Amino acid sequence: MNMIRIQPQFLAFGSGLLLLILSFWLTAERLISIGILDASLTSENIMTRKVAQFEVSAAKYILLVLALSIMIISMRWKSIEKLEGYQKFMSRDLRYPLAYERILRTVIDRSLLTMLILIISSLIYIAISETIFSEVTIGFINAEDGLIEYGSALMLLMASLIALINSFSREMRPSSRGFFIFLTLLFFAMCGEEVSWGQRIFGFETPKALAEVNVQEELNLHNMFGYFFDHLFILLFFLWGCVLPAIYHITQTGQQILRWLGIPLPSIGLSIAMLLITLYQGQIVYAFFDPVIFLLIPEVREFFSATAFLLMMLQSYGGFRSSREYSN
């Protein structure tokens, strides 16, 4: 698939302008009105509410600084292109194996089809589960420590294992190898966090100091200080799954930077699926369906996210190990 190339300065200026507008538009009241962070911003839990308010304030200033920085860079881009260091960097051979490049450019692939089947199946389940299943069965699937939650943990554990295997590939550079090692540790830690490190299985007590700052009083870090880490996860998932692939395919400078960093990316098809996963929010799903007992939409979304990570690692495995040819 041939990709449209956009001049970096135009992309940067447009992105900066968009971020600038977003920074002025962003307020807690507007987010509540469209159903984003509304549960946290209006929560009865003081810590959850204050953390959410801090997130909104911090996001405004970060977006403003990022927007101005990007726009300044875009206006100085012609000068940057003439720098010897930039030209040397762009001339470096950082190509990926041809097989991996083909995977990244594929739109209709098994990863997209797999995720579409899972998402559609989940919506069918939400629509009919209370009609065909008993409350006991629904609890086994939906409740905490149920099939969905342990399914997420299993997917993350498998993603960790494949990332580790990928790190031993002879076809990748040290930066990519280092990133896969990082992902090995990250996915393993996420697996542990998903089941609170086996706290409910082995009956561990939550230390008092941790319970005071954990909104669910569990032995994990991602529920500390409200739902800050959950919100950060959704943002990073969107950036990794949707924004970075777009940058990779439409700008040569962005492509070179991402190759240099060694960040594995999803195919275009999986990127589309990851956008759908990002949009799989309670306020959207329950606008069309009635809530199901015990079912938390964030838990379903986490299962989809974990599956997407596994599929991305499998794509990397296929791309780095099946060919020694390199792309242009």
C-alpha positions in Angstrom: 0.0 0.0 0.0 1.5 3.3 -1.1 1.3 5.9 1.7 0.8 9.7 1.2 3.8 11.7 2.4 3.3 15.0 4.1 6.0 17.6 4.5 7.1 17.6 8.2 6.7 21.3 8.6 3.1 21.3 7.4 2.3 18.3 9.6 4.0 19.9 12.6 2.3 23.2 12.2 -1.1 21.7 11.7 -0.6 19.4 14.7 0.6 22.3 16.8 -2.4 24.4 15.9 -4.8 21.6 16.7 -3.1 21.1 20.1 -3.2 24.8 20.8 -7.0 24.9 20.1 -7.5 21.9 22.3 -5.5 23.4 25.2 -7.9 26.4 25.3 -11.0 24.3 24.8 -10.1 21.8 27.6 -12.0 22.4 30.9 -13.4 20.0 33.4 -16.9 21.3 32.7 -16.6 20.5 28.9 -15.2 17.1 29.6 -18.1 16.3 31.9 -20.6 17.5 29.4 -19.4 15.0 26.7 -18.9 12.2 29.2 -15.1 12.1 29.4 -13.6 11.7 32.9 -17.1 12.6 34.2 -17.2 9.7 36.7 -13.8 10.8 38.1 -14.5 14.5 38.0 -17.8 14.1 39.9 -16.7 11.2 42.1 -17.7 11.1 45.8 -14.2 10.0 46.5 -12.2 13.2 47.2 -8.9 11.7 46.1 -10.3 10.5 42.8 -12.0 13.9 42.2 -8.9 15.9 43.0 -6.6 13.7 40.9 -8.9 14.1 37.9 -9.0 17.9 38.3 -5.2 17.9 38.5 -5.1 15.8 35.3 -7.2 18.3 33.4 -5.1 21.3 34.6 -1.9 19.6 33.8 -3.1 18.5 30.4 -4.0 22.1 29.5 -0.5 23.4 30.2 1.3 20.4 28.6 -0.8 20.8 25.5 0.0 24.5 25.4 3.7 24.1 25.8 3.8 21.2 23.3 1.7 23.2 20.8 4.0 26.2 20.9 7.1 24.1 20.7 5.9 22.2 17.7 4.8 25.3 15.9 8.2 27.0 16.5 10.0 23.9 15.1 7.7 23.9 12.1 8.6 27.5 11.3 12.3 26.8 11.6 12.1 23.5 9.7 13.9 24.7 6.6 16.9 25.7 8.7 16.8 22.4 10.6 16.9 20.4 7.3 20.1 22.2 6.3 21.9 21.1 9.5 24.7 18.6 9.0 23.5 16.6 11.9 20.0 16.2 10.5 21.3 15.2 7.1 23.6 12.6 8.6 20.7 11.2 10.7 18.4 11.0 7.7 21.1 9.2 5.6 21.6 6.5 8.2 20.4 3.0 7.1 17.7 2.2 9.7 15.5 0.1 7.4 13.3 -2.6 8.8 13.2 -6.1 7.2 11.0 -6.1 4.2 8.6 -8.6 5.7 8.0 -6.4 8.7 7.5 -3.3 6.5 4.8 -5.2 4.6 3.1 -6.2 7.8 3.1 -2.5 9.0 1.5 -1.4 5.7 -1.3 -4.0 5.7 -4.9 -2.8 6.2 -7.0 -5.9 6.2 -5.1 -8.5 8.2 -5.8 -11.2 10.7 -5.2 -8.9 13.6 -7.9 -6.5 12.5 -10.3 -9.3 11.8 -9.6 -10.9 15.2 -10.2 -7.7 17.1 -13.4 -7.0 15.1 -14.7 -10.4 15.9 -14.0 -9.9 19.6 -15.5 -6.4 19.7 -18.7 -7.5 17.9 -19.0 -10.6 20.0 -18.7 -8.5 23.2 -21.6 -6.3 22.0 -23.7 -9.3 21.2 -22.9 -10.6 24.7 -23.9 -7.4 26.3 -27.2 -7.4 24.4 -28.2 -11.0 25.2 -26.2 -12.2 28.2 -28.9 -11.6 30.8 -31.5 -13.3 28.6 -29.6 -16.6 28.0 -27.2 -16.9 31.0 -27.9 -17.3 34.7 -26.6 -14.7 37.2 -24.0 -17.2 38.4 -22.6 -17.7 34.9 -22.6 -13.9 34.2 -20.8 -13.4 37.5 -18.2 -16.1 36.5 -17.5 -14.2 33.3 -17.9 -10.5 34.4 -17.0 -10.2 38.1 -13.7 -9.4 39.6 -11.4 -12.4 39.2 -13.7 -13.6 36.5 -13.0 -14.9 33.0 -12.5 -11.4 31.5 -10.0 -10.2 34.1 -8.0 -13.4 34.0 -8.2 -13.5 30.2 -6.5 -10.0 30.2 -3.7 -11.3 32.5 -3.2 -14.3 30.3 -2.9 -12.2 27.1 -0.4 -9.9 28.8 1.7 -12.8 30.0 1.8 -14.2 26.5 2.6 -10.8 25.1 5.5 -10.6 27.6 6.8 -14.0 26.5 6.6 -13.2 22.7 8.3 -9.8 23.4 11.2 -11.7 25.1 11.5 -14.1 22.2 11.5 -11.1 19.8 14.4 -9.6 21.7 16.6 -12.5 20.6 16.0 -11.9 16.9 19.2 -11.4 14.8 17.3 -9.1 12.4 16.9 -6.1 14.8 19.1 -3.3 16.0 20.1 -2.8 19.6 17.4 0.0 20.1 14.6 -2.4 19.0 16.1 -5.2 21.1 16.2 -2.9 24.1 12.6 -1.9 23.5 11.4 -5.5 23.4 13.2 -6.2 26.6 11.5 -3.2 28.2 8.1 -4.5 26.9 8.8 -7.9 28.3 9.1 -6.4 31.8 6.2 -4.0 31.2 3.7 -6.6 30.0 4.7 -8.9 32.9 4.2 -6.1 35.4 0.8 -5.3 33.8 -0.1 -9.0 34.1 0.7 -8.9 37.8 -1.2 -5.6 38.3 -4.3 -7.0 36.5 -4.7 -9.7 39.2 -3.3 -7.5 42.1 -0.2 -9.8 42.2 -2.4 -12.7 43.3 -3.6 -10.9 46.4 -7.1 -12.4 46.3 -5.7 -15.8 45.3 -3.3 -16.1 48.2 -5.1 -13.8 50.6 -2.5 -11.1 51.0 -3.4 -8.1 53.2 -3.0 -4.7 51.6 -0.4 -2.6 53.5 -2.1 0.2 55.4 0.0 2.9 53.7 -0.9 1.6 50.3 -4.6 1.1 51.1 -4.9 4.8 52.0 -3.9 5.9 48.5 -5.4 3.1 46.5 -9.0 3.7 45.5 -9.8 0.0 45.6 -7.6 -0.7 48.6 -5.8 -3.4 46.7 -2.2 -4.6 46.3 -1.5 -2.8 43.1 -0.1 0.5 41.8 -2.4 1.3 38.9 -5.3 2.3 41.3 -3.2 4.6 43.4 -4.1 8.3 43.6 -7.5 7.9 41.9 -7.6 6.5 38.4 -4.6 8.5 37.2 -2.7 5.5 35.8 -5.8 4.1 34.1 -6.4 7.4 32.3 -2.7 7.6 31.4 -2.9 4.1 30.0 -5.7 5.0 27.7 -3.8 8.0 26.4 -0.6 6.1 25.8 -2.5 3.2 24.2 -4.0 5.7 21.8 -0.7 7.4 21.1 1.2 4.1 20.5 -1.6 2.4 18.6 -2.9 5.3 16.4 -0.7 8.4 16.5 2.7 6.9 16.1 1.7 4.6 13.2 0.2 7.7 11.4 3.5 9.6 11.9 5.4 6.6 10.6 3.5 6.3 7.4 3.0 9.9 6.4 6.4 11.6 7.2 9.8 10.3 6.3 11.4 12.2 9.2 8.9 10.6 11.6 9.6 7.2 10.1 13.4 7.6 10.6 13.0 8.7 14.2 10.7 5.8 15.1 13.1 3.3 13.4 15.9 4.8 15.4 14.0 4.6 18.6 13.2 1.0 17.8 9.5 1.2 18.9 7.5 -1.7 17.5 4.3 -0.5 15.8 1.0 -2.2 14.8 -0.1 -2.8 11.2 -2.5 -0.3 9.8 -5.3 -2.8 10.3 -4.4 -3.3 14.0 -4.0 0.4 14.4 -7.7 0.8 13.2 -8.6 -1.9 15.8 -6.7 0.0 18.5 -8.7 3.2 17.7 -11.9 1.2 18.1 -10.6 -0.1 21.4 -9.9 3.4 22.6 -13.5 4.4 21.7 -14.8 1.4 23.6 -16.0 3.5 26.5 -19.0 3.0 28.9 -20.8 6.2 27.8 -20.6 5.0 24.2 -21.5 1.3 24.7 -24.3 2.0 27.1 -25.8 4.6 24.8 -26.9 1.6 22.7 -27.2 -1.2 25.3 -28.5 -1.6 28.8 -25.9 -2.2 31.5 -25.1 -5.9 32.4 -24.7 -6.9 36.0 -21.1 -7.2 37.2 -19.8 -6.1 33.9 -17.3 -3.2 33.9 -16.6 -1.8 30.4 -13.1 -0.8 31.4 -12.4 -4.5 32.2 -13.6 -5.5 28.7 -11.5 -2.7 27.2 -8.4 -3.9 29.1 -8.9 -7.4 27.7 -9.1 -6.0 24.2 -6.0 -3.9 24.9 -4.0 -6.9 26.2 -5.1 -8.9 23.1 -3.9 -6.0 20.8 -0.5 -6.0 22.6 -0.2 -9.8 22.0 -1.2 -9.4 18.3 1.4 -6.6 17.9 4.1 -8.8 19.4 3.1 -11.6 17.1 3.3 -9.2 14.1 6.8 -8.2 15.2 7.8 -11.9 15.5 6.6 -12.6 12.0 8.2 -9.5 10.5 11.7 -9.8 12.1 12.1 -13.6 11.6 10.7 -14.4 8.2 13.0 -12.4 5.9 16.5 -10.9 5.6 15.5 -8.5 2.8 15.3 -4.9 3.8 12.8 -2.2 2.7 13.7 1.0 0.9 
